[in-house]
Amino acid sequence: MSKVKDLSMEDLEHLIEQKILEILGDPDSGLELRNEFKKKLRERLRKPSKRISHKEVLERFG
């Protein structure tokens, strides 16, 4: 088992997030998507989009 001091900041953030979800649960669990939202999502997924990495966003705007 790793020690906290040996974790990267990203790994530590992920671990914290997972523990919070484990304790509190997923607030969206059991909810259903409205048909209007599903339609918009399908339309958006049909259109190609340019994706940029988190790192690139930080370099541009951070």
C-alpha positions, 0 to 999 in steps of 0.5 A: 500500500502506498503512502500519501506522501508518495502519491501524485496530486492527481492520484490524491485528488482521484482517491479523495473523490472516490472516497467521497462517492463511496461515503455519500453515493452518487446523487444522480443514481436512479434518475432518468434523463428527459426525452428532450435531453436525450434528443439533444445528446443524440444530435450532438453526438452525431456532429464531430467535435474537436476535443482538447486535453485538460492539459491543453486547456490549462496551457491556453486558459490557466 
